[in-house]
């Protein structure tokens, strides 16, 4: 599933620990939806049932975790 960032989330860390400023309008591919344990391990502690994705952005070489509220879906092959 392809996504685009609609709000800049500020400084995050990628999957190997580099600090990254994810920018509005970055596009990428969702690698997976995170489980509750994976969300906590990524350093997020949502108060509500929120969806988080591991995303490989076109302009970055490591996966970055973002909440679904910061992105829009560009295309979803499951929608057929």
mmCIF file of the N, C-alpha and C atoms, coordinates in Angstrom:
data_MODEL
# 
_entry.id   MODEL 
# 
loop_
_atom_site.group_PDB 
_atom_site.id 
_atom_site.type_symbol 
_atom_site.label_atom_id 
_atom_site.label_alt_id 
_atom_site.label_comp_id 
_atom_site.label_asym_id 
_atom_site.label_entity_id 
_atom_site.label_seq_id 
_atom_site.pdbx_PDB_ins_code 
_atom_site.Cartn_x 
_atom_site.Cartn_y 
_atom_site.Cartn_z 
_atom_site.occupancy 
_atom_site.B_iso_or_equiv 
_atom_site.pdbx_formal_charge 
_atom_site.auth_seq_id 
_atom_site.auth_comp_id 
_atom_site.auth_asym_id 
_atom_site.auth_atom_id 
_atom_site.pdbx_PDB_model_num 
ATOM 1   N N  . UNK A 1 1  ? 0.848  -1.167 0.000  1.00 0.00 ? 1  UNK A N  1 
ATOM 2   C CA . UNK A 1 1  ? 0.000  0.000  0.000  1.00 0.00 ? 1  UNK A CA 1 
ATOM 3   C C  . UNK A 1 1  ? 0.900  1.239  0.000  1.00 0.00 ? 1  UNK A C  1 
ATOM 4   N N  . UNK A 1 2  ? 0.623  2.156  -0.905 1.00 0.00 ? 2  UNK A N  1 
ATOM 5   C CA . UNK A 1 2  ? 1.397  3.396  -1.008 1.00 0.00 ? 2  UNK A CA 1 
ATOM 6   C C  . UNK A 1 2  ? 0.721  4.477  -0.157 1.00 0.00 ? 2  UNK A C  1 
ATOM 7   N N  . UNK A 1 3  ? 1.538  5.285  0.537  1.00 0.00 ? 3  UNK A N  1 
ATOM 8   C CA . UNK A 1 3  ? 1.016  6.349  1.385  1.00 0.00 ? 3  UNK A CA 1 
ATOM 9   C C  . UNK A 1 3  ? 1.778  7.652  1.130  1.00 0.00 ? 3  UNK A C  1 
ATOM 10  N N  . UNK A 1 4  ? 1.210  8.750  1.639  1.00 0.00 ? 4  UNK A N  1 
ATOM 11  C CA . UNK A 1 4  ? 1.843  10.063 1.576  1.00 0.00 ? 4  UNK A CA 1 
ATOM 12  C C  . UNK A 1 4  ? 1.651  10.732 2.926  1.00 0.00 ? 4  UNK A C  1 
ATOM 13  N N  . UNK A 1 5  ? 2.698  11.382 3.434  1.00 0.00 ? 5  UNK A N  1 
ATOM 14  C CA . UNK A 1 5  ? 2.627  12.090 4.712  1.00 0.00 ? 5  UNK A CA 1 
ATOM 15  C C  . UNK A 1 5  ? 1.861  13.400 4.512  1.00 0.00 ? 5  UNK A C  1 
ATOM 16  N N  . UNK A 1 6  ? 0.880  13.648 5.384  1.00 0.00 ? 6  UNK A N  1 
ATOM 17  C CA . UNK A 1 6  ? 0.082  14.866 5.283  1.00 0.00 ? 6  UNK A CA 1 
ATOM 18  C C  . UNK A 1 6  ? 0.375  15.856 6.409  1.00 0.00 ? 6  UNK A C  1 
ATOM 19  N N  . UNK A 1 7  ? 1.043  15.396 7.476  1.00 0.00 ? 7  UNK A N  1 
ATOM 20  C CA . UNK A 1 7  ? 1.462  16.279 8.568  1.00 0.00 ? 7  UNK A CA 1 
ATOM 21  C C  . UNK A 1 7  ? 2.855  15.876 9.016  1.00 0.00 ? 7  UNK A C  1 
ATOM 22  N N  . UNK A 1 8  ? 3.742  16.848 9.151  1.00 0.00 ? 8  UNK A N  1 
ATOM 23  C CA . UNK A 1 8  ? 5.107  16.561 9.581  1.00 0.00 ? 8  UNK A CA 1 
ATOM 24  C C  . UNK A 1 8  ? 5.102  16.171 11.055 1.00 0.00 ? 8  UNK A C  1 
ATOM 25  N N  . UNK A 1 9  ? 5.579  14.955 11.380 1.00 0.00 ? 9  UNK A N  1 
ATOM 26  C CA . UNK A 1 9  ? 5.518  14.480 12.761 1.00 0.00 ? 9  UNK A CA 1 
ATOM 27  C C  . UNK A 1 9  ? 6.663  14.944 13.649 1.00 0.00 ? 9  UNK A C  1 
ATOM 28  N N  . UNK A 1 10 ? 7.658  15.622 13.104 1.00 0.00 ? 10 UNK A N  1 
ATOM 29  C CA . UNK A 1 10 ? 8.826  16.002 13.898 1.00 0.00 ? 10 UNK A CA 1 
ATOM 30  C C  . UNK A 1 10 ? 9.898  14.939 13.828 1.00 0.00 ? 10 UNK A C  1 
ATOM 31  N N  . UNK A 1 11 ? 10.828 14.977 14.775 1.00 0.00 ? 11 UNK A N  1 
ATOM 32  C CA . UNK A 1 11 ? 11.966 14.065 14.747 1.00 0.00 ? 11 UNK A CA 1 
ATOM 33  C C  . UNK A 1 11 ? 11.577 12.669 15.225 1.00 0.00 ? 11 UNK A C  1 
ATOM 34  N N  . UNK A 1 12 ? 11.921 11.671 14.432 1.00 0.00 ? 12 UNK A N  1 
ATOM 35  C CA . UNK A 1 12 ? 11.685 10.268 14.764 1.00 0.00 ? 12 UNK A CA 1 
ATOM 36  C C  . UNK A 1 12 ? 12.989 9.505  14.595 1.00 0.00 ? 12 UNK A C  1 
ATOM 37  N N  . UNK A 1 13 ? 12.968 8.228  14.887 1.00 0.00 ? 13 UNK A N  1 
ATOM 38  C CA . UNK A 1 13 ? 14.123 7.360  14.631 1.00 0.00 ? 13 UNK A CA 1 
ATOM 39  C C  . UNK A 1 13 ? 13.711 6.274  13.651 1.00 0.00 ? 13 UNK A C  1 
ATOM 40  N N  . UNK A 1 14 ? 14.643 5.949  12.737 1.00 0.00 ? 14 UNK A N  1 
ATOM 41  C CA . UNK A 1 14 ? 14.345 4.870  11.801 1.00 0.00 ? 14 UNK A CA 1 
ATOM 42  C C  . UNK A 1 14 ? 14.634 3.532  12.471 1.00 0.00 ? 14 UNK A C  1 
ATOM 43  N N  . UNK A 1 15 ? 14.529 2.464  11.704 1.00 0.00 ? 15 UNK A N  1 
ATOM 44  C CA . UNK A 1 15 ? 14.641 1.117  12.270 1.00 0.00 ? 15 UNK A CA 1 
ATOM 45  C C  . UNK A 1 15 ? 16.031 0.771  12.787 1.00 0.00 ? 15 UNK A C  1 
ATOM 46  N N  . UNK A 1 16 ? 17.050 1.549  12.442 1.00 0.00 ? 16 UNK A N  1 
ATOM 47  C CA . UNK A 1 16 ? 18.392 1.276  12.980 1.00 0.00 ? 16 UNK A CA 1 
ATOM 48  C C  . UNK A 1 16 ? 18.893 2.407  13.872 1.00 0.00 ? 16 UNK A C  1 
ATOM 49  N N  . UNK A 1 17 ? 17.987 3.317  14.254 1.00 0.00 ? 17 UNK A N  1 
ATOM 50  C CA . UNK A 1 17 ? 18.318 4.314  15.262 1.00 0.00 ? 17 UNK A CA 1 
ATOM 51  C C  . UNK A 1 17 ? 18.722 5.689  14.780 1.00 0.00 ? 17 UNK A C  1 
ATOM 52  N N  . UNK A 1 18 ? 18.773 5.928  13.478 1.00 0.00 ? 18 UNK A N  1 
ATOM 53  C CA . UNK A 1 18 ? 19.106 7.261  12.980 1.00 0.00 ? 18 UNK A CA 1 
ATOM 54  C C  . UNK A 1 18 ? 17.955 8.222  13.238 1.00 0.00 ? 18 UNK A C  1 
ATOM 55  N N  . UNK A 1 19 ? 18.280 9.452  13.637 1.00 0.00 ? 19 UNK A N  1 
ATOM 56  C CA . UNK A 1 19 ? 17.254 10.478 13.789 1.00 0.00 ? 19 UNK A CA 1 
ATOM 57  C C  . UNK A 1 19 ? 16.855 10.983 12.411 1.00 0.00 ? 19 UNK A C  1 
ATOM 58  N N  . UNK A 1 20 ? 15.544 11.108 12.198 1.00 0.00 ? 20 UNK A N  1 
ATOM 59  C CA . UNK A 1 20 ? 15.013 11.491 10.896 1.00 0.00 ? 20 UNK A CA 1 
ATOM 60  C C  . UNK A 1 20 ? 13.922 12.537 11.094 1.00 0.00 ? 20 UNK A C  1 
ATOM 61  N N  . UNK A 1 21 ? 13.939 13.568 10.278 1.00 0.00 ? 21 UNK A N  1 
ATOM 62  C CA . UNK A 1 21 ? 12.819 14.504 10.217 1.00 0.00 ? 21 UNK A CA 1 
ATOM 63  C C  . UNK A 1 21 ? 11.997 14.094 8.992  1.00 0.00 ? 21 UNK A C  1 
ATOM 64  N N  . UNK A 1 22 ? 10.871 13.458 9.240  1.00 0.00 ? 22 UNK A N  1 
ATOM 65  C CA . UNK A 1 22 ? 9.985  13.048 8.151  1.00 0.00 ? 22 UNK A CA 1 
ATOM 66  C C  . UNK A 1 22 ? 9.246  14.294 7.679  1.00 0.00 ? 22 UNK A C  1 
ATOM 67  N N  . UNK A 1 23 ? 9.249  14.521 6.396  1.00 0.00 ? 23 UNK A N  1 
ATOM 68  C CA . UNK A 1 23 ? 8.657  15.738 5.820  1.00 0.00 ? 23 UNK A CA 1 
ATOM 69  C C  . UNK A 1 23 ? 7.273  15.492 5.247  1.00 0.00 ? 23 UNK A C  1 
ATOM 70  N N  . UNK A 1 24 ? 6.458  16.520 5.308  1.00 0.00 ? 24 UNK A N  1 
ATOM 71  C CA . UNK A 1 24 ? 5.160  16.476 4.644  1.00 0.00 ? 24 UNK A CA 1 
ATOM 72  C C  . UNK A 1 24 ? 5.410  16.200 3.164  1.00 0.00 ? 24 UNK A C  1 
ATOM 73  N N  . UNK A 1 25 ? 4.558  15.435 2.549  1.00 0.00 ? 25 UNK A N  1 
ATOM 74  C CA . UNK A 1 25 ? 4.602  15.054 1.138  1.00 0.00 ? 25 UNK A CA 1 
ATOM 75  C C  . UNK A 1 25 ? 5.573  13.915 0.825  1.00 0.00 ? 25 UNK A C  1 
ATOM 76  N N  . UNK A 1 26 ? 6.304  13.379 1.821  1.00 0.00 ? 26 UNK A N  1 
ATOM 77  C CA . UNK A 1 26 ? 7.091  12.180 1.558  1.00 0.00 ? 26 UNK A CA 1 
ATOM 78  C C  . UNK A 1 26 ? 6.138  11.060 1.181  1.00 0.00 ? 26 UNK A C  1 
ATOM 79  N N  . UNK A 1 27 ? 6.546  10.218 0.241  1.00 0.00 ? 27 UNK A N  1 
ATOM 80  C CA . UNK A 1 27 ? 5.762  9.054  -0.155 1.00 0.00 ? 27 UNK A CA 1 
ATOM 81  C C  . UNK A 1 27 ? 6.552  7.793  0.140  1.00 0.00 ? 27 UNK A C  1 
ATOM 82  N N  . UNK A 1 28 ? 5.813  6.718  0.406  1.00 0.00 ? 28 UNK A N  1 
ATOM 83  C CA . UNK A 1 28 ? 6.478  5.463  0.700  1.00 0.00 ? 28 UNK A CA 1 
ATOM 84  C C  . UNK A 1 28 ? 5.522  4.298  0.612  1.00 0.00 ? 28 UNK A C  1 
ATOM 85  N N  . UNK A 1 29 ? 6.052  3.130  0.958  1.00 0.00 ? 29 UNK A N  1 
ATOM 86  C CA . UNK A 1 29 ? 5.295  1.890  0.905  1.00 0.00 ? 29 UNK A CA 1 
ATOM 87  C C  . UNK A 1 29 ? 5.196  1.308  2.308  1.00 0.00 ? 29 UNK A C  1 
ATOM 88  N N  . UNK A 1 30 ? 3.977  0.956  2.712  1.00 0.00 ? 30 UNK A N  1 
ATOM 89  C CA . UNK A 1 30 ? 3.765  0.335  4.018  1.00 0.00 ? 30 UNK A CA 1 
ATOM 90  C C  . UNK A 1 30 ? 4.324  -1.074 3.976  1.00 0.00 ? 30 UNK A C  1 
ATOM 91  N N  . UNK A 1 31 ? 5.211  -1.376 4.921  1.00 0.00 ? 31 UNK A N  1 
ATOM 92  C CA . UNK A 1 31 ? 5.764  -2.728 5.026  1.00 0.00 ? 31 UNK A CA 1 
ATOM 93  C C  . UNK A 1 31 ? 4.886  -3.616 5.898  1.00 0.00 ? 31 UNK A C  1 
ATOM 94  N N  . UNK A 1 32 ? 4.352  -3.022 6.989  1.00 0.00 ? 32 UNK A N  1 
ATOM 95  C CA . UNK A 1 32 ? 3.496  -3.797 7.887  1.00 0.00 ? 32 UNK A CA 1 
ATOM 96  C C  . UNK A 1 32 ? 2.725  -2.873 8.817  1.00 0.00 ? 32 UNK A C  1 
ATOM 97  N N  . UNK A 1 33 ? 1.637  -3.406 9.351  1.00 0.00 ? 33 UNK A N  1 
ATOM 98  C CA . UNK A 1 33 ? 0.904  -2.736 10.421 1.00 0.00 ? 33 UNK A CA 1 
ATOM 99  C C  . UNK A 1 33 ? 1.438  -3.310 11.720 1.00 0.00 ? 33 UNK A C  1 
ATOM 100 N N  . UNK A 1 34 ? 1.741  -2.452 12.691 1.00 0.00 ? 34 UNK A N  1 
ATOM 101 C CA . UNK A 1 34 ? 2.368  -2.912 13.918 1.00 0.00 ? 34 UNK A CA 1 
ATOM 102 C C  . UNK A 1 34 ? 1.360  -3.450 14.921 1.00 0.00 ? 34 UNK A C  1 
ATOM 103 N N  . UNK A 1 35 ? 1.796  -4.459 15.673 1.00 0.00 ? 35 UNK A N  1 
ATOM 104 C CA . UNK A 1 35 ? 0.992  -4.990 16.778 1.00 0.00 ? 35 UNK A CA 1 
ATOM 105 C C  . UNK A 1 35 ? 1.151  -4.052 17.978 1.00 0.00 ? 35 UNK A C  1 
ATOM 106 N N  . UNK A 1 36 ? 0.359  -4.246 19.024 1.00 0.00 ? 36 UNK A N  1 
ATOM 107 C CA . UNK A 1 36 ? 0.442  -3.397 20.228 1.00 0.00 ? 36 UNK A CA 1 
ATOM 108 C C  . UNK A 1 36 ? 1.851  -3.464 20.836 1.00 0.00 ? 36 UNK A C  1 
ATOM 109 N N  . UNK A 1 37 ? 2.453  -4.643 20.894 1.00 0.00 ? 37 UNK A N  1 
ATOM 110 C CA . UNK A 1 37 ? 3.800  -4.783 21.452 1.00 0.00 ? 37 UNK A CA 1 
ATOM 111 C C  . UNK A 1 37 ? 4.837  -4.072 20.597 1.00 0.00 ? 37 UNK A C  1 
ATOM 112 N N  . UNK A 1 38 ? 4.701  -4.164 19.274 1.00 0.00 ? 38 UNK A N  1 
ATOM 113 C CA . UNK A 1 38 ? 5.638  -3.489 18.377 1.00 0.00 ? 38 UNK A CA 1 
ATOM 114 C C  . UNK A 1 38 ? 5.506  -1.968 18.484 1.00 0.00 ? 38 UNK A C  1 
ATOM 115 N N  . UNK A 1 39 ? 4.295  -1.477 18.700 1.00 0.00 ? 39 UNK A N  1 
ATOM 116 C CA . UNK A 1 39 ? 4.078  -0.037 18.865 1.00 0.00 ? 39 UNK A CA 1 
ATOM 117 C C  . UNK A 1 39 ? 4.812  0.459  20.106 1.00 0.00 ? 39 UNK A C  1 
ATOM 118 N N  . UNK A 1 40 ? 4.679  -0.255 21.211 1.00 0.00 ? 40 UNK A N  1 
ATOM 119 C CA . UNK A 1 40 ? 5.367  0.119  22.449 1.00 0.00 ? 40 UNK A CA 1 
ATOM 120 C C  . UNK A 1 40 ? 6.879  0.041  22.284 1.00 0.00 ? 40 UNK A C  1 
ATOM 121 N N  . UNK A 1 41 ? 7.370  -0.993 21.591 1.00 0.00 ? 41 UNK A N  1 
ATOM 122 C CA . UNK A 1 41 ? 8.809  -1.136 21.361 1.00 0.00 ? 41 UNK A CA 1 
ATOM 123 C C  . UNK A 1 41 ? 9.355  -0.006 20.492 1.00 0.00 ? 41 UNK A C  1 
ATOM 124 N N  . UNK A 1 42 ? 8.503  0.561  19.632 1.00 0.00 ? 42 UNK A N  1 
ATOM 125 C CA . UNK A 1 42 ? 8.918  1.676  18.774 1.00 0.00 ? 42 UNK A CA 1 
ATOM 126 C C  . UNK A 1 42 ? 8.902  3.004  19.524 1.00 0.00 ? 42 UNK A C  1 
ATOM 127 N N  . UNK A 1 43 ? 8.433  2.999  20.773 1.00 0.00 ? 43 UNK A N  1 
ATOM 128 C CA . UNK A 1 43 ? 8.461  4.206  21.590 1.00 0.00 ? 43 UNK A CA 1 
ATOM 129 C C  . UNK A 1 43 ? 7.174  5.014  21.590 1.00 0.00 ? 43 UNK A C  1 
ATOM 130 N N  . UNK A 1 44 ? 6.098  4.452  21.049 1.00 0.00 ? 44 UNK A N  1 
ATOM 131 C CA . UNK A 1 44 ? 4.811  5.140  21.038 1.00 0.00 ? 44 UNK A CA 1 
ATOM 132 C C  . UNK A 1 44 ? 3.921  4.560  22.131 1.00 0.00 ? 44 UNK A C  1 
ATOM 133 N N  . UNK A 1 45 ? 3.111  5.405  22.732 1.00 0.00 ? 45 UNK A N  1 
ATOM 134 C CA . UNK A 1 45 ? 2.185  4.960  23.768 1.00 0.00 ? 45 UNK A CA 1 
ATOM 135 C C  . UNK A 1 45 ? 0.824  5.609  23.519 1.00 0.00 ? 45 UNK A C  1 
ATOM 136 N N  . UNK A 1 46 ? 0.115  5.118  22.507 1.00 0.00 ? 46 UNK A N  1 
ATOM 137 C CA . UNK A 1 46 ? -1.169 5.730  22.154 1.00 0.00 ? 46 UNK A CA 1 
ATOM 138 C C  . UNK A 1 46 ? -2.213 5.528  23.240 1.00 0.00 ? 46 UNK A C  1 
ATOM 139 N N  . UNK A 1 47 ? -3.051 6.542  23.423 1.00 0.00 ? 47 UNK A N  1 
ATOM 140 C CA . UNK A 1 47 ? -4.107 6.473  24.422 1.00 0.00 ? 47 UNK A CA 1 
ATOM 141 C C  . UNK A 1 47 ? -5.335 5.752  23.881 1.00 0.00 ? 47 UNK A C  1 
ATOM 142 N N  . UNK A 1 48 ? -5.495 5.743  22.577 1.00 0.00 ? 48 UNK A N  1 
ATOM 143 C CA . UNK A 1 48 ? -6.638 5.096  21.958 1.00 0.00 ? 48 UNK A CA 1 
ATOM 144 C C  . UNK A 1 48 ? -6.143 3.991  21.041 1.00 0.00 ? 48 UNK A C  1 
ATOM 145 N N  . UNK A 1 49 ? -7.085 3.248  20.501 1.00 0.00 ? 49 UNK A N  1 
ATOM 146 C CA . UNK A 1 49 ? -6.746 2.193  19.545 1.00 0.00 ? 49 UNK A CA 1 
ATOM 147 C C  . UNK A 1 49 ? -6.336 2.858  18.239 1.00 0.00 ? 49 UNK A C  1 
ATOM 148 N N  . UNK A 1 50 ? -5.064 3.132  18.087 1.00 0.00 ? 50 UNK A N  1 
ATOM 149 C CA . UNK A 1 50 ? -4.555 3.827  16.912 1.00 0.00 ? 50 UNK A CA 1 
ATOM 150 C C  . UNK A 1 50 ? -3.714 2.865  16.089 1.00 0.00 ? 50 UNK A C  1 
ATOM 151 N N  . UNK A 1 51 ? -3.777 3.004  14.775 1.00 0.00 ? 51 UNK A N  1 
ATOM 152 C CA . UNK A 1 51 ? -3.014 2.151  13.875 1.00 0.00 ? 51 UNK A CA 1 
ATOM 153 C C  . UNK A 1 51 ? -1.657 2.791  13.591 1.00 0.00 ? 51 UNK A C  1 
ATOM 154 N N  . UNK A 1 52 ? -0.607 1.988  13.623 1.00 0.00 ? 52 UNK A N  1 
ATOM 155 C CA . UNK A 1 52 ? 0.738  2.433  13.287 1.00 0.00 ? 52 UNK A CA 1 
ATOM 156 C C  . UNK A 1 52 ? 1.276  1.553  12.176 1.00 0.00 ? 52 UNK A C  1 
ATOM 157 N N  . UNK A 1 53 ? 2.033  2.169  11.270 1.00 0.00 ? 53 UNK A N  1 
ATOM 158 C CA . UNK A 1 53 ? 2.622  1.446  10.150 1.00 0.00 ? 53 UNK A CA 1 
ATOM 159 C C  . UNK A 1 53 ? 4.140  1.566  10.166 1.00 0.00 ? 53 UNK A C  1 
ATOM 160 N N  . UNK A 1 54 ? 4.791  0.509  9.736  1.00 0.00 ? 54 UNK A N  1 
ATOM 161 C CA . UNK A 1 54 ? 6.214  0.552  9.418  1.00 0.00 ? 54 UNK A CA 1 
ATOM 162 C C  . UNK A 1 54 ? 6.277  0.889  7.931  1.00 0.00 ? 54 UNK A C  1 
ATOM 163 N N  . UNK A 1 55 ? 6.931  2.007  7.599  1.00 0.00 ? 55 UNK A N  1 
ATOM 164 C CA . UNK A 1 55 ? 6.910  2.531  6.234  1.00 0.00 ? 55 UNK A CA 1 
ATOM 165 C C  . UNK A 1 55 ? 8.325  2.667  5.688  1.00 0.00 ? 55 UNK A C  1 
ATOM 166 N N  . UNK A 1 56 ? 8.516  2.212  4.459  1.00 0.00 ? 56 UNK A N  1 
ATOM 167 C CA . UNK A 1 56 ? 9.774  2.425  3.746  1.00 0.00 ? 56 UNK A CA 1 
ATOM 168 C C  . UNK A 1 56 ? 9.534  3.599  2.799  1.00 0.00 ? 56 UNK A C  1 
ATOM 169 N N  . UNK A 1 57 ? 10.128 4.744  3.133  1.00 0.00 ? 57 UNK A N  1 
ATOM 170 C CA . UNK A 1 57 ? 9.946  5.933  2.308  1.00 0.00 ? 57 UNK A CA 1 
ATOM 171 C C  . UNK A 1 57 ? 10.895 5.909  1.117  1.00 0.00 ? 57 UNK A C  1 
ATOM 172 N N  . UNK A 1 58 ? 10.434 6.511  0.012  1.00 0.00 ? 58 UNK A N  1 
ATOM 173 C CA . UNK A 1 58 ? 11.229 6.545  -1.215 1.00 0.00 ? 58 UNK A CA 1 
ATOM 174 C C  . UNK A 1 58 ? 12.561 7.261  -1.011 1.00 0.00 ? 58 UNK A C  1 
ATOM 175 N N  . UNK A 1 59 ? 12.599 8.258  -0.131 1.00 0.00 ? 59 UNK A N  1 
ATOM 176 C CA . UNK A 1 59 ? 13.811 9.069  0.044  1.00 0.00 ? 59 UNK A CA 1 
ATOM 177 C C  . UNK A 1 59 ? 14.607 8.686  1.294  1.00 0.00 ? 59 UNK A C  1 
ATOM 178 N N  . UNK A 1 60 ? 14.313 7.541  1.910  1.00 0.00 ? 60 UNK A N  1 
ATOM 179 C CA . UNK A 1 60 ? 15.047 7.093  3.097  1.00 0.00 ? 60 UNK A CA 1 
ATOM 180 C C  . UNK A 1 60 ? 15.243 5.595  2.993  1.00 0.00 ? 60 UNK A C  1 
ATOM 181 N N  . UNK A 1 61 ? 16.369 5.078  3.448  1.00 0.00 ? 61 UNK A N  1 
ATOM 182 C CA . UNK A 1 61 ? 16.712 3.674  3.211  1.00 0.00 ? 61 UNK A CA 1 
ATOM 183 C C  . UNK A 1 61 ? 16.351 2.724  4.342  1.00 0.00 ? 61 UNK A C  1 
ATOM 184 N N  . UNK A 1 62 ? 15.760 3.222  5.420  1.00 0.00 ? 62 UNK A N  1 
ATOM 185 C CA . UNK A 1 62 ? 15.370 2.369  6.542  1.00 0.00 ? 62 UNK A CA 1 
ATOM 186 C C  . UNK A 1 62 ? 13.908 2.621  6.881  1.00 0.00 ? 62 UNK A C  1 
ATOM 187 N N  . UNK A 1 63 ? 13.257 1.623  7.433  1.00 0.00 ? 63 UNK A N  1 
ATOM 188 C CA . UNK A 1 63 ? 11.853 1.754  7.810  1.00 0.00 ? 63 UNK A CA 1 
ATOM 189 C C  . UNK A 1 63 ? 11.681 2.755  8.939  1.00 0.00 ? 63 UNK A C  1 
ATOM 190 N N  . UNK A 1 64 ? 10.552 3.468  8.909  1.00 0.00 ? 64 UNK A N  1 
ATOM 191 C CA . UNK A 1 64 ? 10.198 4.433  9.941  1.00 0.00 ? 64 UNK A CA 1 
ATOM 192 C C  . UNK A 1 64 ? 8.759  4.140  10.354 1.00 0.00 ? 64 UNK A C  1 
ATOM 193 N N  . UNK A 1 65 ? 8.484  4.183  11.656 1.00 0.00 ? 65 UNK A N  1 
ATOM 194 C CA . UNK A 1 65 ? 7.142  3.936  12.167 1.00 0.00 ? 65 UNK A CA 1 
ATOM 195 C C  . UNK A 1 65 ? 6.400  5.261  12.300 1.00 0.00 ? 65 UNK A C  1 
ATOM 196 N N  . UNK A 1 66 ? 5.179  5.303  11.743 1.00 0.00 ? 66 UNK A N  1 
ATOM 197 C CA . UNK A 1 66 ? 4.323  6.484  11.837 1.00 0.00 ? 66 UNK A CA 1 
ATOM 198 C C  . UNK A 1 66 ? 2.898  6.059  12.152 1.00 0.00 ? 66 UNK A C  1 
ATOM 199 N N  . UNK A 1 67 ? 2.168  6.912  12.896 1.00 0.00 ? 67 UNK A N  1 
ATOM 200 C CA . UNK A 1 67 ? 0.744  6.629  13.102 1.00 0.00 ? 67 UNK A CA 1 
ATOM 201 C C  . UNK A 1 67 ? -0.039 6.906  11.828 1.00 0.00 ? 67 UNK A C  1 
ATOM 202 N N  . UNK A 1 68 ? -1.106 6.174  11.635 1.00 0.00 ? 68 UNK A N  1 
ATOM 203 C CA . UNK A 1 68 ? -1.933 6.317  10.438 1.00 0.00 ? 68 UNK A CA 1 
ATOM 204 C C  . UNK A 1 68 ? -2.557 7.702  10.330 1.00 0.00 ? 68 UNK A C  1 
ATOM 205 N N  . UNK A 1 69 ? -2.688 8.419  11.445 1.00 0.00 ? 69 UNK A N  1 
ATOM 206 C CA . UNK A 1 69 ? -3.306 9.750  11.420 1.00 0.00 ? 69 UNK A CA 1 
ATOM 207 C C  . UNK A 1 69 ? -2.455 10.784 10.690 1.00 0.00 ? 69 UNK A C  1 
ATOM 208 N N  . UNK A 1 70 ? -1.188 10.472 10.433 1.00 0.00 ? 70 UNK A N  1 
ATOM 209 C CA . UNK A 1 70 ? -0.294 11.423 9.758  1.00 0.00 ? 70 UNK A CA 1 
ATOM 210 C C  . UNK A 1 70 ? -0.146 11.157 8.271  1.00 0.00 ? 70 UNK A C  1 
ATOM 211 N N  . UNK A 1 71 ? -0.797 10.108 7.780  1.00 0.00 ? 71 UNK A N  1 
ATOM 212 C CA . UNK A 1 71 ? -0.632 9.729  6.374  1.00 0.00 ? 71 UNK A CA 1 
ATOM 213 C C  . UNK A 1 71 ? -1.985 9.532  5.692  1.00 0.00 ? 71 UNK A C  1 
ATOM 214 N N  . UNK A 1 72 ? -1.968 9.584  4.365  1.00 0.00 ? 72 UNK A N  1 
ATOM 215 C CA . UNK A 1 72 ? -3.135 9.209  3.563  1.00 0.00 ? 72 UNK A CA 1 
ATOM 216 C C  . UNK A 1 72 ? -2.716 8.096  2.622  1.00 0.00 ? 72 UNK A C  1 
ATOM 217 N N  . UNK A 1 73 ? -3.672 7.241  2.312  1.00 0.00 ? 73 UNK A N  1 
ATOM 218 C CA . UNK A 1 73 ? -3.409 6.125  1.407  1.00 0.00 ? 73 UNK A CA 1 
ATOM 219 C C  . UNK A 1 73 ? -3.530 6.611  -0.020 1.00 0.00 ? 73 UNK A C  1 
ATOM 220 N N  . UNK A 1 74 ? -2.481 6.383  -0.821 1.00 0.00 ? 74 UNK A N  1 
ATOM 221 C CA . UNK A 1 74 ? -2.502 6.753  -2.236 1.00 0.00 ? 74 UNK A CA 1 
ATOM 222 C C  . UNK A 1 74 ? -3.115 5.646  -3.072 1.00 0.00 ? 74 UNK A C  1 
ATOM 223 N N  . UNK A 1 75 ? -2.755 4.415  -2.772 1.00 0.00 ? 75 UNK A N  1 
ATOM 224 C CA . UNK A 1 75 ? -3.367 3.268  -3.435 1.00 0.00 ? 75 UNK A CA 1 
ATOM 225 C C  . UNK A 1 75 ? -3.281 2.064  -2.518 1.00 0.00 ? 75 UNK A C  1 
ATOM 226 N N  . UNK A 1 76 ? -4.277 1.216  -2.607 1.00 0.00 ? 76 UNK A N  1 
ATOM 227 C CA . UNK A 1 76 ? -4.332 0.020  -1.775 1.00 0.00 ? 76 UNK A CA 1 
ATOM 228 C C  . UNK A 1 76 ? -4.754 -1.143 -2.659 1.00 0.00 ? 76 UNK A C  1 
ATOM 229 N N  . UNK A 1 77 ? -3.834 -2.075 -2.948 1.00 0.00 ? 77 UNK A N  1 
ATOM 230 C CA . UNK A 1 77 ? -4.158 -3.190 -3.821 1.00 0.00 ? 77 UNK A CA 1 
ATOM 231 C C  . UNK A 1 77 ? -5.301 -4.055 -3.281 1.00 0.00 ? 77 UNK A C  1 
ATOM 232 N N  . UNK A 1 78 ? -5.574 -4.019 -1.980 1.00 0.00 ? 78 UNK A N  1 
ATOM 233 C CA . UNK A 1 78 ? -6.667 -4.803 -1.393 1.00 0.00 ? 78 UNK A CA 1 
ATOM 234 C C  . UNK A 1 78 ? -8.040 -4.250 -1.778 1.00 0.00 ? 78 UNK A C  1 
ATOM 235 N N  . UNK A 1 79 ? -8.081 -2.973 -2.223 1.00 0.00 ? 79 UNK A N  1 
ATOM 236 C CA . UNK A 1 79 ? -9.351 -2.373 -2.601 1.00 0.00 ? 79 UNK A CA 1 
ATOM 237 C C  . UNK A 1 79 ? -9.814 -2.803 -3.988 1.00 0.00 ? 79 UNK A C  1 
ATOM 238 N N  . UNK A 1 80 ? -8.913 -3.444 -4.737 1.00 0.00 ? 80 UNK A N  1 
ATOM 239 C CA . UNK A 1 80 ? -9.179 -4.076 -5.973 1.00 0.00 ? 80 UNK A CA 1 
ATOM 240 C C  . UNK A 1 80 ? -9.707 -3.370 -7.097 1.00 0.00 ? 80 UNK A C  1 
# 
